[in-house]
Amino acid sequence: MQIPRTKLKPLVLACSLALAACSSGGGDGGGGGGTATISGLVEAPGGIVAQFETNQSVMVAFTNFVFPGAQAAITGLQPVTGATVELIRIDDDGNQVGDVLASTVTSITGDYSLALPTGVSLAGNLVVRISGNGGASMSAMVVEQDVDINPISQYVLDKFVDDENLVLADLAVNEVVALTGKVEEFDLTATSDLSSMLAQLDAEVGELVDTEIAVINSTPDDGTATTASSGAWNIVELGIGMHDSEQQDYGTLTMDVYSESISIAAGTSAGEINITTGSTFIDAWTNLGIDNMGGANIYHETSVGDESDSFPAQIDAAGNITLEFPFEEELQTVDTQFDLDGPDFGWRWPSTTYIVRDTGNNNVKVLVSTDAGVRYNTVDTNNDGVKDAVNPNSKSGDEVEVLMTLLLKQGSGMSGASLNGDYGIVTMSLDLTTNPSGMLNSTVGAVNFDAVDTVTVAASAFEDIGFERTSNGSFTSMNLVDSTGTDGGFSFPYMITASGQLTLDTDNNGASADDLEGWSNEDGSVFALLNENTSGTDPITNVYNELVVGVKLPTTAPSMGDAVFKLYPMVFGADVTGFTELVSLRNVSSFTFNAGATAATAEFTARGFERATDISSITALASGADPAFDFTVDSIGTDGAISMTFTDVAADETAVMKGFISADGKMMVLRYYEADDTQGEVSRAIGMVIGIRQ
């Protein structure tokens, strides 16, 4: 089974990640002199522009919409015939400004053509619009001369209008063209009406569009952020994923731990950087496979390497790095001396854009990404007896993953004294075992580094909570594992190298098997550690992975009044039926404290994946933005400890975020915990959340 592509691994970093400055492709589009012509095709579900009441929380099979990559975006649309097409200006709220500039009527095939009036130029606030039943309309931004009007053009326009920071007239037309082209790479199937079609688009491409618009909104770097971010960095990453199978009742749960060194240097133009990969510190991947009889097996592999590669990326004035991944296809790697007929599988991944967020100090950056691809069977295209290409008509399954990645700037001349005083830590661990089949656990607590070589955990300083699966294969029950307030009262050695490589000998035995290993950033204010451990041989019966993130604590309570944070969660949820979900948040989500820091308003739009049982098909978590709701801030301690609670009375459910605020107030590391309160604790979700102050 192929490892799903991990966004910061060398396999993918070989791709060029610079943002493409696509040409508008539509002629000069200037003053026009009345000579430029706008033309295109108008298509809608059923050939009718109509909107009906639909459930905006649509659960959709992810790969119904993704592939193949560069073809007509929506199959099943029909031409809109005899409709009036109007050329108009709109304001930043999407409302018409002034009179209709020109108009025409679509042909029997849905085509239209109209002359661009003298003095009218291509622009983000110039649109062509058709109107339909019940006041519904469908529009497209006129940023090139070939302008199709369809649900994608309407969706892209809606996303630009929804962003209150954008001035439509000031948009670079090539940026709109480039974004629309990326959306069109997703292959969707038409629904019955425009409303549900737009809901599907938001489910599948919403995060990509949100991220691209955030890049458009960002302030270009003048060289300051490039200089501050240049140098050696270390990646620490934990991933959790799922696979399904089309051919058999079989599913997997996966874990991935990864650490690598990279270097960042200025590129050839403003805002461009070059990233060079370095040595791999750890790369381990685990697959817990479960069949329809509940049988479980574990596949585990590790690799190390020092392959170096260099590629361009983009950085903005805030130190955020933009990574762009084009549509990608890859075949399974096989040894043709033994696999004479070639690879059995291949994969396709859609184009994706990610923003690696800086925490405000140019020495810690964070990315939580969702990765999804389709696995296909392969085919022999040249009849030489060797399979050499994916067969897009023979899908094998889906592979999805949520990854939490931290980049920490490498130090120099560091020693035990570089870690000094109290640190708040949050852990997330997943223990995959064939029987029982696994446990998820998270710890919140404070530790003290003595600035020499010893870490001390005070009595009752750790709060552990988790859930356990008690059968091999599908769930039969779930047990709460809660040692809150009972763990602590011990110490263990730590070691740190001059460059910041950090090791915690947590069992105090000098052996490396159970050590937490990772990196501190250059000033010792943040560290991220991994643990990867296996039991059993031929077969392996247990694999344990853990991520630990620690932040230096303040000595006085940080001011959080009116603070706005971006939250970057990785949450794993499950219930007794075998239901499993992996959840994060989209880029548009925000978390805003009130003036007194007694409450925080969550405006969340979830993204992720779920399935009904261990062997069910994976579906995309496709919901619109949740209504805003408030977490109660239960406490903020002088040491930066923070606890927040949200109770949904109707759902009989409580969600708690608990953890620590960094000494500079710019970063939070939190545990997220969610459970049904009175119904036998049948549903649980646990995760780690990184908060970055805006």
N, C-alpha and C positions, 0 to 999 in steps of 0.2 A: 504494500500500500504506500503510495507516494505521500510524503509530508506535504500538507498544504503550504503554499508559498508564504513565507514569513517576511514581513515588509522590509526588515532591515538586514536580511541575511544576504550573503554574497551571491547566491543564486539569482536573486532579483536585483541586487544592487548593480549588476552588470548592465541593466537597462539604463538608458538616458532618462533622467528624471527632471530635466529642466522643463519649465512650462513652455509650451509651444506658442509662438507668436504667429498664429495662423492668419493667412491673408483672407480678406473678405470675399474674394473670389467672385465679385459681382461688378467688375468694371470700376470706373472712377467714381461714380455715384456722387459727383460733386454738384456744383450749381446746376448742372444738367442741361440747361438751356432747353428743357423740354424734350431732349433727345433720349434720355435714359428710359428704359421700360422695366417695370416691375411685373413679374409673371410667376406663376406657380400652379400647384395642384391643391385643391381643397378637398379634404377627406374627413369623415367623422364616423363614429359607430353607427352602422345602419344607414349611413348617408344622411343622417338627420342631426342637426345641432339642437340637442335637447338635453335637459338635466332633470333627473328624477331624484327622489329621496333615496339615498343609499346609506348603508352602514359604513361609516368611514374607518372603522376598525376591521379592515378586511384581512383575513388570514390567507396568504397566497403562497403556493409552492414556488420557492425562490427561482428554480431553474426553468420554470415555464417562460421566463422573460429574458433570460440573460443572453442566450447565444442563438445562432452564430453572430459574430461580431461586426461587420461592416456591411449591413444590408438594410433594406427597408425596415424601419424601426417597428412598425405595428402591422401585423398581419390581420386581415379581416376587416379593415376599414373600407368604406365604400365612398365613391365620389359624391359630393354635394352639388347637385345640378340646379341651374336656374336661380342661384342665390346672388344677392347683391353684395359685392365686395366694395368696401369703402376705405379710402386712404385718409387717416386722421392723425392729429397730434394728441398726445395724452399728457397729463401731469404726473407727478411722482406717485400719486394715489391711483393711477389708472383711469382717471376720468377724462373724457374728451374735452379738448381745449379748442375753441374756435369752430369754424365750419368744416364740412367735409371737403377735402382738397381735390379728390378725384374719385370716380366710382366706375364700376363695370359689373358685368354679370357672368357667372360661371357657365361654361359650356356643358353639353350633355355628358362630357367625360370629366367634368369637375375642374377643368383648366380655366385660368383667367389671365388677363394681361391688361395693364393700364400704364399710361405714360406718367413719368415722374414730373410734376409741374416745374416750371422754371423757378429757380431759387430754392428749391426743396432738396435737401441732401439726405443721404442715408444717416440714420441716427437711432439711438435707443428709444427715443420718445416718439418715433414715427412708426405707426402700425397700420396693417391692413386688417379689416374686421368684417366678419359676416354675422348676421343675426338670425336666430332660429326661433323655435317654439318656446312659449312661456317666458320670453324675455332673455333666453339664453343667448350667448354670443361666443365666438371663437376668434382669436386674433393671433397675429404673428408680428414680431418686431422686424421692421424693414432695415436690416443691417447689411443686406446684399441684394442683388437684383433678382436672384432666384429665390423666391419666398413661398414655401409651402405653408398652408394653414391647416393645422391638425391638432390633436390633443397635446402633442409634444410642444409645439410652438406656443400654445396657450399656457401650458405648465411652466415653461421657461419664463414667459412674460410675468405670470403670477408671482414667481419666486423673486424676480427683480423688483416688482412693485411692493411685495411684502417687506422688503428690506428698507427700513426707514432711513438708513444712512446713505442710500444711493441716490444720485441725481441722474435720471434716465438720459437726459440730453448730453451728459458728460461721459457716458459709457463709451469706451473704445469699441468700435463695431467689430474688430477682429476678436475681441474677448467674448462677445456674445456669440459670434459664429463658432468659435472654438468650443464653447460650452454646449451649444446646441448639437454640434457634431458628436460630442462624447455621449450625450443622452441618446442620440440616434443609433449608437452602437449596441444598445440594449434591444433585444428582440422581444417585443411584447405581443400578446394576443388581444385583439379588440374585445371589449366588453359591450354590454347592451346600450350604454349611454355614456355621455361625457363625464358625468360626476364620478362614476365608478372607474372610468378610464383614468381620470386625474388622480384618484385615490391609489390606483395601481402604480402610476408613475411615481407618486410620492413614496410609496413603499419601497420601490426598487432603486430609484435614482436620487431620492431626496437628499441623502447624506452627501453624495457626490456634488450635487448642485449647491447645497448649503456651503460646502467647503470651498468650491470654486468661487462662489460669491464672496466668501470671507477673504480669499486671496485678492480678489479685485478690490475689496474695501481696504486692504492693508496699506500701510504707509511704506513706500520703498525705502530701503536702507541707503543711507548716505555714506556708508563705509564704517560707521561706528560699531554697529552690531557685528559686522563681519570681523572687524579687528578683535572685538571682545570674545567672539565665539571661536576664533581661530586657535588651533592647537590640537592636542591629543584628547580623545574622549573614550569612554567605555560604555558599552551597551549591556544592560541587564534586562532580561525579558522572560515572562511566563505566559504561556498560551494554553487555552483549554478549547477543545474542539469536538466535533461529532462528524461521523460519516454514516451514510446509509447505502443501501444496495437495491438496484432495480431487479436483479435476477433472482435474489433469494431473500428469505427472512433473516436478515443479519444486519447488525449495526455495531458501531464502535464509539467509544469515548476516548479522546486523545489528550495527552499532556505534552508540553514542549517547554524545555528550559534552555536558555541560550545566553551566552555572553561573548562579546567580541570587542576588540579595540578598533577605533577608527581615528582618522585625523581630518580636520577641517581647515581649508585654506581659501584665501580670496581667489575668485575666478577672474575672468578677463573683462567683465563688465560689472557695473554697479548692481548690487543685489544678487550676483551670481557667486556661488561658492563651489569648490571642488571637495568632494568627500572621497577619501582613500581608505579602503578596508585594510585591516591588519590581521593579527593573530586571533584565532578563536580560543577562548578560555574554556567554554563548555558548550556542548551542543548535544542534547539528549532528547529523544522522542519516544513516546510510549503510546501503544494502542491496546485498549481493552476491548476485545471483540466478544459479542454476545449473540447466540443463535436463538432460534425460536423455541428451543427446549430449555432455555435458561442456562445453557452451558457457557462457560467463560474461559477465555485464554488471553494471555498477555504477550504482545510482541514489543520488544525494546531494542533500540539501537542508539549508539553514541558515535560521534565523529569529532575529530579535531582537524584543524588545517590552518595553514598560513598563506593561503592564496590571497594575493593583493590585487585590487582593482580600483580604478578611479573613475568618477563620473561627476557631472555637474548637478547642482540643485539650486534652489532659490532661498534667500533669507530676507526677511523684512526688517524694518527699523526696530521692532520689539524683540528681535532675535529668534523669531519663529521660522522654522525651516519647512519649505514646501517640497514634498516628494510626489512626483507624478508617475504612475505606472500605466503603460499602454496596455491594450488588449494583448494577452499572452497565451500562447499554446505550447505545450511541452509533452514529449513522449516519455514513458517510463524508461529509466536507464537499466539496460540488461547486458549481460555478458553473452555476446552472440556466439561464442564458442560452445556455450551450453544451451542457450535459448535460440535454437537455430531458426525458429520462425519469427524472431523479433519480439518487440514489446507487446504485452497484452492490453495495456491501458495507455491513455493519454489524457491530458487535462487542458481545460480552457478557463481563463480568468478574465473578467471584464476590466476595462480601464478604471483606474481608481486614483484619487488625489487625497493625500494626507497632509495635515499640518502638525509638525512636531512642535509643541508649545513650549516656549521658554518660561521658566517660573519667575523671571524678573531679575535674575542675577547673572545671566549668561554662563552659569556653570551647572545647571540642571535643566533638562528638557524632558517632556513627557508626551507619549503617544499611546492612546488606547484605540486599537483598530479592529475592525471586523473584516474577515477575509472569507470569501466564498468562491468556490469553483465547481465545475462540473467534470466528473470523471466519465470518459467514454471508452468503449471497446475500440480496438484498432482494426485497420483494414490494410490489405496488400493492394496498393494502387497500380503497381506496374507488373503484377503477376510473376514476380521472381521468387515467390515462396517466403518472403520476409515482410511482415506487417510494418508499414512505414508512415502511417498517418492515422489521426483520429477519425472515427466514423461518426459524424454528427447525427446519424439516424439510429445509432445504437448506444444510448445512454447507459452507463454502468451505475452511476450514483452521484451523490452530492458530497462535498467536503467543505466544512465551514469551521471557522476558528475565531475566537476573540483573544487578542493579545494585549498585555500591558507591558509597555516598553519604557524604560528610563535611560536617558543619556546623562552621564556624569562626567564633568570635565576632569581630566587627569591632573593630579598634583605633582609636585616635585619637592624633594627634600622632606617628605612627610615622615612622621615618627609616631610613637605612642602618644605623645603630647598633642598630636593633631586632633585627637578625639578626647575631649575633656568635659566632664560634667554630665548632666542629665539629657537623655534622648527619649523621645516617645516613639514607640514602634507599633506597627500593625503588620500582621502576618496573614498570608493566605496559603493554605496547603491542601493538596488533594492526594489521597492515599488510595491507589487502585489495587485491589486485591481480588483474586478469583473467587474467594469465598471467605468472609462476606465480600461483596464486590466494591466496597470503597467507602471512604468517609471524607467529607469536606470540613475543614476546621479553620478558625481564625482567632488570633490572639491580639489583644490590645493591652499595652502596658508600658511602663517606664523602666529604663535601665540606666546605670551610671558607669561611665568610663573613668578610670582613675588617672588618665593621662600617662600611664606607664604600660600596663599589660593585663589589667583585670577588669572584667565587667561584673557588676553586682546587681542582682535583682532582689529588691526588698521583699519581705514577707507580704503575701497577698497582693503583690503588685501586678500580676498577670491575670487577665480575664479571658478565659477560653470558652468558646462556644462552637458547636458544629452539629452535623447530623451524619448518621451512619446508615448504610444500606445493609440489611440483614439477611439477604439471600444472594446466591450466585445467579446472575442474570437479572431478570425483571424484579422490581420492588415487590416485597411482600409486606414490609413494614419499615418504618423509620424511627430511629431512636435519637433523642436529644442527648447530646454530649455537652454538659455545661459544668465547668469547674470555676465559674466566676468567683473571684475573691479568695480562692483557695490555693493558688499557685504562686510560688516565689520563695524567697529565703535561701538563695544559693548564689554562687559566683563561678566564673570560668575565665580562662585566659583569652586574650585577643592579640593578634599580630597584624601589623600594617607595614607595607613596604613604602619605599620613598615615593613611588608613583601613586599610592593610594589603594593598592590591592589589599583587601581586608579579609581576615579569617577569624571566625569565632569558634573556638573549640568548646561547643556547648555541653558536651558530655565529659569534658575535663579529663580525657584519657590519652591525649596526644595522637590518637589515630585520626585519619582524615575522612573516614567513611561518613561520619555524621556531622562534619563541620559545616557551618554556614560560610560560604565564600562569595565574594563579590568585590564591590568597590565603594570607596568614599569619593565625594567630590573634592576639589582642590582645597577648600577652606574647612573641611571637616563638618559642614553643617547638615549634610544629607548623605545617607549611605543606602545601598540596595544590595541585598545578598540572596543567594540561591542555595538550596539544598537538593541534591538528587541522590536517591538511595534505592537499591534493589535488594530483593531477597529471593532465594531459590535459584536453581540452575537447571536448565533443560527439563522442564520449562521454568521460566521465571514466574513466581506466584505473587509477587508484590513489588510495586514501584511507588515511591513517595517523592513528591516534588513540593517545594516550598519557596515562596517569595517573601522576603522581609524588607520593609522600607522604614527607615528611621530618620527623624528630624531633630536637630538641636532645639531644646526647649527654652523658652524665655523665663525670666525671673519675675516679670510682672505680666498681668493679663493683657494680651494684645487688644488693641482697639478694633472692634469689628463692626461698629455702627455704619450702616449704609454700604458696607463692603459687598462687592459683586464678584462672584467666583464662577469660573467654568469648572464643572465637575467631570472627571474622567474615571468612570467606574468599570470594573469587570465583575459581573455578578453571575453566580451559578445558582439555579433554582431547581427544585424537584418536589414531587409529592409521592404519595403511596401508590399511585396507579402506574408509576413508571414514567410519568411526564418529566421531561427535562428541558431546561431553557438556559441559554447564554445571552446575557443582556448587557448593553452599554447605552450611551446617550448620543444623540446627534449633536452636531456642532452648534445648532441654534439654541440648545438648552442653556439655562442660566439658573443661578442660585443667589438670591439677593437678601441680605440681612436688613432688618429695619433699623431705624435710628438708634434704638436702645439695645440692639443686638439681643432682643428677647424672642425673636422669631425670624425665620428666613423663608422667603417665598420661592418655591420650586416651580420653574416653568420648563418642564421636561418633555422631550420627544424621544421615545425609546427606539432602539434599533438592536437587532440581534436575531436569534434563531431558536426554534423549539421543535419538539416532536412529542407525540403522545405516549410512546413507549420506547424502550431501548432499540427496537427493530423497526420502528415506524419511519416513514419518510420525513425528512427535515423540511420545515417550512420557515419562511422569513417572518420575523416578528414585524408585522406591517400595520402599525397603528398611527393615527395622526397625533398631533400634539395633545397631551393630556391637559385638562383644565388646571390652571394654576392652583396650587395648594400650599399650605404653610406647615413647615416643621416648627415645633416649639423648641427653643433653645433652653434645655434644662439647666445647663451650667457651662461656664467658661472659667477655668481655674487660673490661678496666678502662674502656673507652669504651662499654660496653653492647652491643658486638657479640655476637650469640648464634648458635650453629649447633646444630641438633638433627636426628637421623637415626632413621628407622625402617626396618628391613629385614625384609621378608616372604620368608623363605627358600623356602617352599613355592611362592609365586607368582613367585619370582625377580624381585622388585621392591623398589626402594628409594625412599623418600620423604624429602626433605630440606626442612626449614624453616630459613631463614637470613635474618638481618636485624639489627634493633637494638631495644634497650630504651630508652625515654625516660629523661631525666635524673631524673625523679621516680619511676621504676619503675612507673608506672600504665598505660603503654601500650607495646605492641610493634607494630612494622611489619615484616612478614616476607615473603619470597618462598617459595612452595611449589613444589617441583619433584618430579616423579615419573616414573620411566622403568623399562622392562624392562632388565635388566642385561646379559644375555648372548645374547639372541635377536635380534640385529640392531637393537636399539632401536626395536621396532615400535610401541610405545605410549608416549605422552607426555602429561603434564598439567603445566601451569604456571599459577600464580595469585598473587594478592596476598592477604595475611592481616593483618587488624588484630586485635590482642589487647587486651582491656580487663580490668584487674585487678578482681576482685570483693571 
